[in-house]
Amino acid sequence: MGLLEKMKSGLAKTRKQMTASINTMIADLTEENEEVFDELEEMLILSDAGIETTERIIYRFRWDVREKGCRGEEQLRSTLTDVLTEAVTVGDAELQLDSKPAVILVVGVNGVGKTTTIGKLAARLTAEGKKVLLCAGDTFRAAAAEQLTVWAERAGCDIVRHEEGSDPAAVVFDSIAAARARSTDVIIVDTAGRLHNKQNLMNELSKIRRVIDRELPESCVECLMVLDATTGQNGLIQAKQFMESANLTGIVLTKLDGTAKGGIVFAITDQLKLPVKFVGVGEGIDDLMPFDPRAFSEALLS
C-alpha cells in the first residue's frame, strides 16, 4: 500500500465526516454562494482544527479563490488542497540524524502510545539499515522497561535498562556509553510520562537533557512529543507544557485512524509552530508514517 493510500485509510473517519460537505461546498461555490465558506469553517472547527486556525485557513482560501478567479470543481479542489497543505507545512519534517550516535528523546504523558511509537520508530530505522539502541528511561511506570524490551526484540535492536525506580539520567548515561562501544547510529530514549507532580517531571527531563548535551555535545538531538489524536485540543495543552522545558523539535501524532477529528493536525502546526514528523494510522509495526503535508491534504479531500 502506497503512502497516499495508507494515509487515506488512516484518515477514513475524518474524511467520512468532511467529504460530503466538501463536495457540496465546491458545487455550491461554482454558483458563487458565499455561504459555503461558513460551511467549510464549521466543518474544520468540528474536526478540531480550532477557531483561530480555522479562521486563518478560511481567510487564505477565500483570498485565493477570488485572486485566481477559481471556477470549476477541479480548480477549486486544487486550490483548497494547496491551502490545506500550506497550513500543515511547518519547519523540517525530516528527522535530523546525521551524527553518530544521534539521539531521539521521546516525551509525552502516559497513555498516548509513547512506548509503541518508540518500538515502531526503532523498527523503521532498523529497516533502513541503522543500528538502534533503546534506552529505557521510564523507570517509574511499572513494567515500562519490560514493554520496551518486547519492542526491542521485535525491532531487532539493543536495549539498556536498569531496575524500576532507578535514576533515569543514569540509564541515559549508560546508554550513551553502550552506544559508543557498539557503534550505534541512533539512541532512542523513553521518558516517564507522569511523576507525582508536573515540576518533578520537567526537572527530570531537564536533567536527562543535560546528560545528553554534556556527553554528546556535537550530536544531533531530536526531541519528539507523542500526542494522542483522539484527545483533540487537550493534546495542545500538554504540548505547551512540555515545550517550556523539553526543547521540542517535532510532534508524533498517534491514533489518527481512531478519530474523526483529524483537523487537530492544523491546530498543532499553527499554534505550536512545530512540524508533525510522524503519524500513527494503524496498529501494525509499519503503520507509523513520516508525515507528508500534501498527502495528508489530498487524503482529506479525496
Buried (B, 14 or more C-beta within 10 A) or exposed (E): EEEBEBBBBBBBBBBEBBEEBBEEBBEBBBEEEEEBBEBBBEBBBBBBBBEEBBBBBBEBBBEBBEEEEBEEEEBBBBBBBBBBBBBBBBEEBEBEBEBBBBBBBBBBBEEBBBBBBBBBBBBBBBEEEBBBBBBBBBBBBEEBBEBBBEBBEBBEBBBBBBEBEBBBBBBBBBBBEBBBEEEBBBBBBBBBBBBEEEEEBBEBBEBBBEBBEEBBEEBBBBBBBBBBBBBBEEBBEBBEBBBEBBBBBBBBBBBBBBBBBBBBBBBBBBBBEBBBBBBBBBEEBEBBBBBBBBBBBBBBBB
